Amino acid sequence: MKRVLSLAVVAAMGMSLAACGSSSAPKDTTAAASSAASAESTAAAGSEAAQESTKAAGDTQAAEGDQKFKGQKLTVSTFSFNAELLQKNVYDPFMAKTGAELVVETGKNAERVTKIEQSPENYDVVVISDSFAAQLAKDGIFDTIDRSALTNLDSVYDSAKAPLGEEYGPAYTFNRLGIVYDPSLCNVDIKSFADLWNPELKDSVVIPDITATSGVLFYYGTAAAFNLTPGKDDDAIFAKLEELKPNVVKTYTSANDTITMLNQGEASVAVLLDYSYTTAKQANDAYVWVDPSEGSFSGFNTLNIVKGSKNKELAEEFINFYLSKEVQEAEALDGVDSPVNTKVELTKEQSQNFTYGKDMVDKLIVPDWDLITEKKADWIEKWNNLFSVQ
């Protein structure tokens, strides 16, 4: 889905844009499909404060910005979900500040990677999750970044500054993998990934597909549960996954579908990323989140520039803007993303379920993405052979 955003149409879009969608929806209908859900999320997250913060930031940026990029166009490939909030918190203020026009194309990660690799000349900035970013970097799609142009980088956690290497772009948010369960349906005291193998959970557990953003994190969690090492003990890890299979009611590529299964009682336990738990809690406040005893395996989303972009300076401006305190704070208050800007200060209630704060960030376990890129095709083949009947 491609949307052209310009200052001339901002007011109209405020009334007509339905641009928040699930990553599982068909690409051309995603925007309309989740606008209502996004609005509910905004209300639940206490977004009034975020709206005021974003408006103030936007007004200041519009007044202070010299619109040096007026007339330029920046094409951004990004996720389909939370698009309405991104419009408010990122796109509109950025266009007001720079005078630039944004063309935003959304879709599923795998589909976007294919399109970007086939026609890199059609894109300037790629907003994408860890394993897919690592693949694009390996394939030579990403350009180097002038880090001196990213003035907000000094305020970002060290681990977010260059997750793929100094030549590539920063992470703008972290997430962590955990376990969510419905205590009214689940009688097992879940404390770890290993507890998912409990026979009492037969046909009750939903896990991420290996191709999903959270899939490789769960693979690492499985390995940790049984003192195994990805890349070295892969056969043993898949043997353990085969033992888990009787408990698995579904492997998912869409967290939204998983939350629906929990809500309908079709599953009682799900392995989810923290931001999905925030959404789940809006449907049922009784759901319990578990940080597994094996540790918090973490993913991240990155901002990178496509090699050959004719708008590299504008692309760097966009990345720097995305890392600003104002944008990071607004996104956090709207329940969209955990902030990596250390100047963002959230209350305990505002940061609930987020990967937030130095203590938590320092404890995150980040997988070896180079290894994952190398092994992923083999892991996917073995996974599909194991769970193809799901």
C-alpha positions in Angstrom: 0.0 0.0 0.0 1.5 3.4 -1.0 0.3 6.6 0.4 1.5 10.1 -0.7 1.5 12.5 2.2 1.9 16.2 1.6 1.2 19.4 3.4 -1.5 20.2 1.0 -3.6 17.2 2.0 -2.8 17.0 5.7 -6.1 18.6 6.7 -8.1 16.3 4.5 -6.3 13.2 5.6 -7.1 14.0 9.2 -10.7 13.3 8.3 -10.3 10.5 5.8 -7.2 8.6 6.5 -7.8 5.1 7.8 -4.3 4.0 7.9 -3.7 1.7 10.8 -3.6 -2.0 10.0 -2.6 -5.5 11.1 0.4 -6.9 9.4 -1.7 -10.0 8.5 -4.2 -8.1 6.4 -4.1 -7.9 2.6 -1.8 -5.1 1.8 -4.4 -3.0 0.0 -6.9 -3.2 2.8 -4.7 -3.0 5.8 -5.1 0.7 6.4 -8.9 0.6 6.6 -9.0 -2.6 8.6 -7.4 -1.4 11.8 -8.2 2.3 12.1 -10.8 1.7 14.7 -8.5 -0.6 16.7 -5.8 2.1 16.5 -8.2 4.6 17.9 -9.1 2.3 20.8 -5.5 1.8 21.5 -4.9 5.5 21.5 -7.7 6.1 24.0 -6.6 3.2 26.2 -3.0 4.5 26.3 -4.0 7.9 27.6 -3.1 9.6 24.4 -4.5 13.0 25.4 -1.1 13.8 26.9 0.6 12.4 23.8 -1.5 14.5 21.5 -0.7 17.7 23.4 3.0 16.8 23.4 3.0 16.0 19.7 1.0 19.2 18.8 3.3 21.4 20.8 6.3 19.7 19.2 4.8 20.0 15.8 4.0 23.7 16.3 7.5 24.4 17.5 9.1 22.5 14.6 6.9 24.1 12.0 7.8 27.6 13.4 11.5 26.8 13.7 12.0 24.7 10.6 13.3 26.5 7.6 11.7 23.9 5.3 15.1 23.5 3.5 13.8 20.4 1.9 10.6 22.0 0.4 9.7 20.3 -2.9 11.7 17.1 -2.2 10.0 13.7 -1.9 11.0 10.9 0.5 9.7 7.4 -0.1 9.5 5.3 3.1 8.8 1.6 3.4 7.4 0.7 6.8 5.0 -1.4 8.8 1.3 -1.3 8.2 0.2 -1.2 11.8 -0.3 2.0 13.9 -0.1 4.1 10.7 -2.7 6.6 12.0 -0.6 7.3 15.1 2.5 7.5 13.0 0.7 10.1 10.8 0.1 12.2 13.9 3.3 11.7 15.7 5.9 11.5 12.9 4.7 12.2 9.4 2.7 15.4 9.8 5.3 17.1 12.2 8.2 16.1 9.9 6.5 17.5 6.8 5.6 20.7 8.7 9.3 21.1 9.7 11.0 20.2 6.5 8.5 21.1 3.8 9.1 17.7 2.2 6.6 15.3 0.8 6.4 11.8 2.2 5.4 8.7 0.2 4.7 5.9 2.7 4.4 2.3 1.5 3.3 -0.4 3.9 3.1 -4.2 4.0 4.3 -7.4 5.5 8.1 -7.6 6.2 8.8 -10.4 3.8 6.9 -8.9 1.0 8.6 -5.5 1.5 12.0 -7.1 1.5 11.2 -8.7 -1.9 10.0 -5.4 -3.4 12.9 -3.4 -2.0 15.5 -5.9 -3.3 13.8 -6.0 -6.7 13.5 -2.2 -7.1 15.7 -0.5 -4.6 15.6 2.7 -6.6 12.0 3.2 -5.6 12.8 3.7 -1.9 14.8 6.1 0.3 14.2 4.9 3.9 13.4 1.4 5.2 11.7 1.0 8.6 11.9 -2.7 9.4 12.6 -5.3 12.1 15.9 -6.9 13.0 16.2 -10.1 11.0 14.9 -8.5 7.8 17.2 -5.5 8.3 20.1 -7.9 8.7 19.1 -9.6 5.5 18.9 -6.3 3.6 22.2 -5.2 5.0 23.9 -8.5 4.0 22.4 -8.2 0.5 24.0 -4.7 0.1 20.7 -2.8 0.0 21.5 -0.4 2.8 23.8 2.7 2.4 26.1 4.0 5.0 25.0 6.8 7.3 26.7 10.0 8.2 26.3 9.6 12.0 27.4 13.2 12.6 24.1 14.2 10.9 22.2 12.3 13.6 22.4 14.8 16.4 19.8 12.9 18.5 22.0 9.8 18.5 23.8 11.0 21.6 20.6 10.6 23.6 20.0 7.1 22.4 20.9 3.9 24.4 24.3 2.6 23.2 22.8 -0.7 22.2 20.4 1.1 19.9 23.0 3.3 18.1 24.3 0.7 15.6 22.7 -2.7 16.1 23.8 -3.9 12.7 27.2 -2.2 12.7 28.5 1.3 12.7 27.9 1.8 9.0 24.2 1.2 9.3 21.2 2.9 10.9 20.0 2.9 14.5 17.2 1.1 16.2 14.3 3.4 17.2 12.6 0.9 19.6 13.2 -2.3 21.4 10.8 -5.1 22.2 11.1 -8.3 24.3 9.5 -11.7 24.1 7.4 -13.0 26.9 4.5 -15.4 27.7 0.9 -14.3 28.1 -1.8 -16.5 29.6 -5.4 -16.4 30.7 -5.5 -17.4 34.3 -9.2 -18.4 34.0 -8.3 -21.1 31.5 -4.7 -21.9 32.3 -4.0 -23.9 35.6 -0.3 -24.1 35.1 2.0 -21.7 37.0 4.1 -20.4 34.1 7.4 -18.9 34.9 9.6 -20.0 32.0 9.7 -21.1 28.4 10.3 -24.6 29.6 6.9 -24.6 31.3 5.2 -24.5 27.9 6.2 -28.2 27.5 3.9 -29.1 30.5 1.5 -31.9 29.2 -1.4 -30.1 30.9 -1.1 -27.4 28.2 -2.1 -29.8 25.4 -3.7 -28.0 22.5 -3.5 -24.7 24.4 -0.4 -22.9 23.3 0.1 -20.4 20.4 3.7 -19.8 19.3 5.2 -17.5 16.6 6.1 -18.9 13.3 9.8 -19.0 12.6 9.2 -16.4 9.8 7.5 -13.9 12.2 9.4 -11.1 13.9 9.2 -13.0 17.2 9.9 -16.4 15.7 13.7 -16.5 16.0 13.4 -15.0 19.5 11.3 -18.0 20.5 13.8 -20.3 18.8 16.5 -18.8 21.0 14.2 -19.0 24.0 13.6 -22.7 23.3 17.4 -23.3 23.1 17.9 -21.5 26.4 15.2 -23.5 28.1 17.2 -26.7 27.5 20.8 -25.3 27.6 21.2 -25.6 23.9 23.0 -23.3 21.4 21.4 -22.1 18.2 23.7 -22.9 15.2 25.4 -25.6 17.1 22.6 -27.7 18.5 19.9 -27.1 15.9 18.9 -30.8 15.6 18.4 -31.0 19.4 16.4 -27.7 19.4 14.1 -29.0 16.7 13.7 -32.3 18.6 12.5 -30.2 21.6 10.1 -28.3 19.4 8.7 -31.6 18.1 8.1 -32.6 21.8 6.2 -29.3 22.2 4.0 -29.9 19.1 1.1 -31.6 21.0 0.7 -28.5 23.1 0.7 -26.1 20.1 -2.7 -25.2 18.8 -1.4 -22.8 16.2 1.8 -21.1 14.9 1.1 -17.5 14.0 2.4 -14.8 11.7 -0.1 -12.3 13.0 -0.2 -11.3 16.7 -3.6 -9.8 16.2 -5.0 -13.2 15.2 -3.4 -14.7 18.3 -5.0 -12.1 20.6 -8.3 -13.0 19.0 -7.8 -16.7 19.8 -7.1 -15.8 23.4 -10.2 -13.6 23.6 -12.3 -16.4 22.1 -10.9 -19.1 24.4 -9.3 -21.0 21.6 -6.0 -20.8 23.3 -5.0 -20.1 26.9 -1.3 -19.3 26.5 0.6 -17.3 23.8 4.2 -16.3 23.2 4.1 -12.6 22.3 6.2 -9.5 22.1 5.5 -6.9 24.8 3.6 -4.4 22.6 1.2 -7.2 21.6 0.5 -7.7 25.3 -0.5 -4.1 25.6 -3.1 -4.7 22.9 -4.3 -7.9 24.5 -4.8 -6.2 27.9 -7.2 -3.8 26.3 -9.5 -6.8 25.6 -9.0 -8.6 28.9 -7.2 -6.9 31.8 -6.8 -10.3 33.6 -4.2 -11.6 31.1 -0.9 -12.2 32.8 2.5 -11.3 31.4 5.5 -13.4 32.2 9.2 -12.4 31.7 10.6 -16.0 31.3 13.3 -17.1 33.7 15.5 -17.9 30.8 15.8 -14.1 30.1 14.3 -11.4 27.9 15.2 -12.1 24.3 14.9 -8.9 22.5 14.3 -7.7 19.0 14.4 -4.1 17.6 13.2 -2.1 14.7 15.7 -0.1 12.6 15.8 2.9 10.4 18.1 2.6 7.3 18.7 4.4 4.0 18.6 2.6 0.7 21.9 2.7 -1.3 21.6 5.0 -4.2 18.9 7.2 -2.6 18.9 10.7 -4.3 17.5 12.1 -1.1 20.1 10.9 1.4 20.4 14.2 3.4 16.6 14.3 3.7 16.6 10.6 4.7 19.1 11.3 7.5 17.0 14.2 8.6 14.0 11.8 8.8 15.9 9.3 10.9 17.2 12.0 13.2 13.7 13.3 13.6 12.4 9.8 14.5 14.9 9.6 17.3 14.0 13.0 18.8 12.6 13.2 22.3 9.4 14.7 21.1 8.6 11.9 18.6 9.8 9.1 20.9 7.8 10.5 23.8 4.6 10.9 21.7 4.9 7.3 20.4 5.4 6.0 23.9 2.5 7.8 25.3 0.3 6.5 22.5 1.4 3.0 23.3 3.1 2.5 19.9 6.8 1.9 20.7 9.2 1.7 23.6 11.5 4.7 23.5 15.2 4.4 22.9 15.8 8.1 23.6 17.0 8.3 27.2 15.6 11.8 27.7 12.0 10.4 27.5 10.7 10.0 31.1 7.7 7.9 31.6 5.7 7.1 34.8 5.4 3.5 35.9 1.9 3.4 34.5 2.9 4.9 31.2 5.8 2.5 30.7 3.8 -0.6 31.8 4.6 -3.5 29.5 7.2 -1.5 27.6 10.8 -2.4 27.3 11.8 0.8 29.1 14.6 2.1 31.3 18.3 1.4 31.5 18.0 -1.4 34.0 15.7 -3.4 31.6 17.5 -2.5 28.5 20.8 -3.6 30.0 19.3 -7.0 30.7 18.0 -7.6 27.2 19.5 -10.7 25.4 20.0 -9.8 21.7 20.5 -12.8 19.4 23.3 -13.1 16.9 21.7 -11.7 13.8 24.6 -12.6 11.6 24.1 -16.3 12.6 20.3 -16.0 12.1 20.8 -14.6 8.6 23.1 -17.5 7.8 20.9 -20.2 9.3 17.4 -18.8 8.7 16.6 -20.6 5.4 17.6 -24.0 7.0 15.6 -23.2 10.1 12.5 -22.3 8.0 12.7 -25.5 6.0 12.9 -27.6 9.2 10.2 -25.6 10.9 7.8 -26.0 7.9 8.4 -29.7 7.9 7.6 -29.9 11.5 4.6 -27.6 11.7 3.2 -27.8 8.2 0.0 -29.4 9.4 -0.8 -26.4 11.7 
